[in-house]
Amino acid sequence: MKKTAARRRRLPGDPDRAREIEAMIRVDHAGEFGAKRIYDGQLAVLGRSEDGPTIRRMAHQELEHLKVFDRLVAERGVRPTALAPLWHVAGFALGAATALLGPKAAMACTEAVERVIDEHYQDQLDRLGADEPALAKIIARFRDDEIEHRDIAVEHGAREARGYAVLNKVIEGATRLAIRLSTKI
């Protein structure tokens, strides 16, 4: 039997494959929930602006992603992150706060988050190998949507936001931290 790259890298003390898959589903569920809340916050501020329809379309895609992960959590008996109440508040606050800084800052938020999620989903795809084709197909499709969201944000002036460099680094760092925490907690 041919070993996948993910299996060759496994070290003593690493979680078994089932626990690794559970952690992937847990963190992705948390991430899609957080993304939905970010867009909720942005729409609360910018929903009636000219960027409202674009944000609404991206929010709708995130809601569809969340529904899929809701189903996977239930079907596979995966424990959701205990941090959901924090992501509920923090996601909305991040979306609203960046939107209050203006549409370009909201788009800078989207760009930073989606850049990290693109890397995160690609890492998961690399680790899944051929072991979970249905899950890999879902993650690949959602990754494509997240890349599209990042590109839309850039087209809508994300990099022209005041304080872009700082905003970008802070949001990227916060997103990476949320991923690490939601994988385990």
TAURDA-V275558 format. One record per pair of residues at least 12 apart in sequence whose ideal C-beta (glycine too) atoms are under 6 Angstrom apart, sorted by sequence separation. I is the first residue (numbers start at 1). J is the second residue. D is the distance in Angstrom with one decimal. If there is no record, write none. Layout:
i=I j=J d=D
i=I j=J d=D
This chain:
i=43 j=55 d=5.7
i=42 j=55 d=5.2
i=125 j=139 d=5.8
i=124 j=139 d=5.6
i=121 j=139 d=5.3
i=39 j=59 d=3.5
i=121 j=143 d=3.8
i=39 j=62 d=5.9
i=36 j=62 d=4.8
i=35 j=62 d=4.4
i=36 j=63 d=5.7
i=118 j=146 d=5.6
i=117 j=146 d=4.7
i=118 j=147 d=5.4
i=32 j=62 d=6.0
i=36 j=66 d=5.4
i=114 j=146 d=4.7
i=32 j=65 d=4.3
i=33 j=66 d=5.8
i=32 j=66 d=4.2
i=114 j=149 d=4.8
i=115 j=150 d=5.7
i=114 j=150 d=3.7
i=32 j=69 d=5.3
i=110 j=149 d=5.9
i=111 j=150 d=5.3
i=29 j=69 d=3.9
i=28 j=69 d=5.5
i=111 j=153 d=4.0
i=110 j=153 d=4.0
i=111 j=154 d=5.8
i=29 j=73 d=5.3
i=107 j=153 d=4.1
i=25 j=72 d=5.3
i=111 j=158 d=4.1
i=107 j=156 d=4.6
i=107 j=157 d=5.9
i=108 j=158 d=4.4
i=29 j=80 d=5.9
i=30 j=81 d=4.3
i=37 j=88 d=5.9
i=41 j=92 d=4.1
i=45 j=96 d=5.5
i=107 j=158 d=3.9
i=26 j=78 d=5.5
i=40 j=92 d=5.5
i=44 j=96 d=5.6
i=51 j=103 d=4.6
i=25 j=78 d=4.7
i=34 j=87 d=4.4
i=38 j=91 d=4.8
i=42 j=95 d=4.2
i=46 j=99 d=4.8
i=104 j=157 d=4.3
i=108 j=161 d=4.1
i=33 j=87 d=5.8
i=37 j=91 d=2.8
i=41 j=95 d=2.5
i=45 j=99 d=3.6
i=26 j=81 d=5.7
i=37 j=92 d=4.7
i=41 j=96 d=3.6
i=45 j=100 d=5.7
i=22 j=78 d=4.9
i=38 j=94 d=5.5
i=104 j=160 d=5.2
i=105 j=161 d=4.4
i=108 j=164 d=5.5
i=112 j=168 d=4.8
i=116 j=172 d=5.5
i=34 j=91 d=4.3
i=38 j=95 d=3.9
i=42 j=99 d=4.5
i=46 j=103 d=6.0
i=104 j=161 d=3.9
i=108 j=167 d=5.1
i=112 j=171 d=3.8
i=116 j=175 d=4.2
i=120 j=179 d=5.8
i=112 j=172 d=4.9
i=116 j=176 d=5.9
i=109 j=171 d=5.6
i=113 j=175 d=5.2
i=42 j=106 d=4.9
i=65 j=142 d=5.1
i=61 j=145 d=5.1
i=58 j=149 d=5.0
i=83 j=181 d=6.0
i=83 j=182 d=5.8
i=24 j=124 d=5.4
i=81 j=182 d=4.4
i=83 j=185 d=5.5
i=82 j=185 d=5.3
i=81 j=185 d=6.0
i=6 j=127 d=4.5
i=6 j=129 d=4.8
i=5 j=129 d=5.8
i=4 j=129 d=3.2
i=4 j=130 d=6.0
i=27 j=179 d=5.9
i=30 j=182 d=3.8
i=27 j=182 d=4.6
i=27 j=183 d=4.4
i=23 j=183 d=4.9
